[in-house]
Amino acid sequence: TYNLTVPPASTTNFSDGASIDVILYGTGSIQFVTGSGVTFRSANSWTKLSTRYGAATLINIAGDEWYLIGNLNP
């Protein structure tokens, strides 16, 4: 399992609407982790990408709030 941490806007400023695509090429999984003060909005609050060739996208809503969409699992 790999952790992908989204840092707070106070350390890394992403513009509103910025998006980050993530694809799991090999086996294993990617766990999306929130940095201090960061919030994810995802269906069922799922934050793990664990399907080979699965994909997810992070979309910055504003500041420290992100949509997380894609082939997610609990």
C-alpha positions, 0 to 999 in steps of 0.5 A: 500500500502506498499513501498519497498525502494531499498537503494543506493549502498553507504549504502547497497552494493549488488553484480552485478547480485544479485536478490531479489524476492518479492511475494504479499501474501495478498491483497493490493499492494507493490510500489517499490521505488528508494532510492537516486541515484537508477534507476529501468529499468522496462517495461513501467516504472511500479513499482507497484505489486498489484495482489494477489499472484503476484511476482516481481524480482529485479536484480542488473545490477551494483551499483545503477541500477536494473531491475524490472520484474514481475507482475507489474502495473502502 
